[in-house]
Amino acid sequence: MALARMRSIYEALDLIKESDPNTALTYNSIRKLCLDGQIRYFRSGKKIILNYDDLTKLLGMEEGEA
């Protein structure tokens, strides 16, 4: 079983922006996806650490894109 790629929201957003510089995705939209239960996450203090694989799957991104 492969380890999940866990990233902060800012790190995940940076990775997505690398593959699509003109993305309309924002910090708040990713945060809302987490809080709505669409992406697995946990909190470390106030920081949200999310499952990056869940995010890319939800966005329909190919494995090699991000």
N, C-alpha and C positions, 0 to 999 in steps of 0.2 A: 504494500500500500504506500503510495507516494505521500509525502508530507504536503499539507496545504500551504500555499503561499500566503502568509499573513502580512498585511501592510497597513500602515496608517492611512487615513483618508487622503492626506496630502501626497503620500508616496504613490498610492494607487492612481490619483489624478495625474501626477507627473508621468507615470508610465503610459497612461492612456493618451496624454497630450503628445508624447513622443511618437506614437503611431498615427495620431490624428491631430495635428496642431490646431485645426479649426473646430474642434469639438465644442458642443454647447453644454457639455456636462460640467457641473459645478460642485464645489465642496458640499453645499447644502443639499443638492439633489442626491448625492451619494449618502450623506448622513441620513436623509429621510428614508432611503431604501433600507438602510440598516435598522432604523427605529421602527419601520413598518414590518420588519421580519422577513424581508425578501432576500437579505444577505446575512449569512451567519457572522457574528461579531462578538467581541467581548470588550470590556472596558478595563483600561489600566489607568487608574486615577480618573482624570477627565477625558483622556484620549480614547478614541474608538479604534480598535484594531480589527480590521475586517478580513474576511476570506476573499482574497483577490480572484481566485478561481471562480467563486460564486458570482462575483461582479462581472467578469468577462463572459461567463456563460449567460447571465441575464441580459447583457448588452448584445449578445450574438457575435462576439468577436472570436475569430479563429485563434487556435492555440499559439501559432507562430507570430501573430500580430503584435502582441504586447509583451 
